[in-house]
Amino acid sequence: MQRRSARRADGGSGGRAGSGAGGADPGTGTADTALDELYATPPPRFVARREELAAEARTAGRAADARLVQQARRPTLAAWAANLLLRSRPEESARLLELGRALRAAYRTLDAAELKSLTAQRRLVTALARQAADLADAAGHPLSAAVRQEVESTLGAVLADEECADRWAAGRLHTALTPPSAFPVGDLAAPPPAPVREGREEGRAARRGKPADRPAVRARHDRAGDELAGDELAARRRARQERLDRARKAAEEAARHRSAARAEAAEADTALDRARERHEEARQRVTEARRRLDEARTEARRADREQRRAEERQRTAAHALTEAEQTAREAERAVRRADPPGR
């Protein structure tokens, strides 16, 4: 999984950065080529471009690729900006992925010193979020403060969670990522050693002002001190182990809750994307229906004018026919009067 992440960030993502508006022709490429171009497309043009790419794949006889493209989910503005950052800044993106791997390794091994050293580098998240906002603004889609916060949250999730890092490294996020609970640093340091208490005999001797330097007394005091030190060291180890066990149990429980929350969020995202797509399709159908209605109204007005002209022509022709028939009858009567029968 890490090998794939490094490939995406070091070279693969940079190679896809230019595939947005003028990339390879997906009609002669693969589903990956089409999807890379699709997820480089700003969200407002995503649905229309998805239909075009799917149609091109079907025309090229690649039905399976067309289905994959058709199933692609439109990214939110924050997810698109995070994808844009990965494609446009491959070196900085690789640094973030590497920092995340180091942080997670230090957390797993409870290396407090390493965690403190690496945590100081988390300012890279803020810097990269600012770069993502600049890139989006240059592309004509400025980010609001809330969307910038979603981008920074996504990059924080990349640091904290391996699954989130892999999803971002693929360059096809469709929604912002949420980081798990922050890495604990201060409470991972080992507690300072407690001072060894004095032996009872030595303490009483000191309080009475009597010297306690006899060999037997000193030996007993040394043994008592060693036993106390050993007991306290063991107690500290047990306490530290208990804290570690509790922390691990809490982490496991949090991971279960996180998985459930992610599943619920994914379902909600899917439902939202489907609703948005249905809304977009309905809007396009309404636009098409309005266009057809305007054309039908224009045609109806033209037909109405033609009908009125035809009716007027028919009335004129009927009137002419009536006059012609009357003239013909009068002519026939005149002929009969001029040439009566039996003449």
SULURZI-V73524 format. One record per backbone hydrogen bond with DSSP energy under -0.5 kcal/mol. CO is the residue of the C=O (numbers start at 1). NH is the residue of the N-H. Records with the same first field share a line. If there is no record, write none. Layout:
BEGIN
CO: NH / NH
END
This chain:
BEGIN
1: 5
2: 6
3: 7
4: 8
5: 9
6: 10
7: 11 / 12
8: 13
11: 15
12: 16
13: 17
14: 17
16: 19
17: 20
19: 23
24: 26
25: 28
26: 29
30: 34
31: 35
32: 36
33: 37
34: 38
35: 39
36: 40
37: 40
38: 41
42: 45
43: 46 / 47
45: 49
46: 50
47: 51
48: 52
49: 53
50: 54
51: 55
52: 56
53: 57
54: 58
55: 59
56: 60
57: 62
58: 61
61: 63
62: 66
63: 67
64: 68
65: 69
66: 70
67: 71
69: 72
76: 80
77: 81
78: 82
79: 83
80: 84
81: 85
82: 86
83: 87
84: 88
85: 89
89: 93
90: 94
91: 95
92: 96
93: 97
94: 98
95: 99
96: 100
97: 101
98: 102
99: 103
100: 104
101: 105
102: 106
103: 107
104: 108
105: 109
106: 111
107: 110
110: 112
111: 115
112: 116
113: 117
114: 118
115: 119
116: 120
118: 121
119: 122
120: 123
121: 124
122: 125 / 126
123: 127
124: 128
125: 129
126: 130
127: 131
128: 132
129: 133
130: 134
131: 135
132: 136
133: 137
134: 138
135: 139
136: 141
137: 140
144: 148
145: 149
146: 150
147: 151
148: 152
149: 153
150: 154
151: 155
152: 156
153: 157
154: 158
155: 159
156: 160
157: 161
161: 165
162: 166
163: 167
164: 168
165: 169
166: 170
167: 172
168: 171
174: 76
185: 188
186: 189
199: 203
200: 204
201: 205
202: 206
203: 207
204: 208
205: 209 / 210
206: 209
214: 218
215: 219
216: 220
217: 221
218: 222
219: 223
220: 224
221: 225
222: 226
223: 227
224: 228
225: 229
226: 230
227: 231
228: 232
229: 233
230: 234
231: 235
232: 236
233: 237
234: 238
235: 239
236: 240
237: 241
238: 242
239: 243
240: 244
241: 245
242: 246
243: 247
244: 248
245: 249
246: 250
247: 251
248: 252
249: 253
250: 254
251: 255
252: 256
253: 257
254: 258
255: 259
256: 260
257: 261
258: 262
259: 263
260: 264
261: 265
262: 266
263: 267
264: 268
265: 269
266: 270
267: 271
268: 272
269: 273
270: 274
271: 275
272: 276
273: 277
274: 278
275: 279
276: 280
277: 281
278: 282
279: 283
280: 284
281: 285
282: 286
283: 287
284: 288
285: 289
286: 290
287: 291
288: 292
289: 293
290: 294
291: 295
292: 296
293: 297
294: 298
295: 299
296: 300
297: 301
298: 302
299: 303
300: 304
301: 305
302: 306
303: 307
304: 308
305: 309
306: 310
307: 311
308: 312
309: 313
310: 314
311: 315
312: 316
313: 317
314: 318
315: 319
316: 320
317: 321
318: 322
319: 323
320: 324
321: 325
322: 326
323: 327
324: 328
325: 329
326: 330
327: 331
328: 332
329: 333
330: 334
331: 335
332: 336
333: 337
334: 338
335: 339
337: 340
340: 343
END
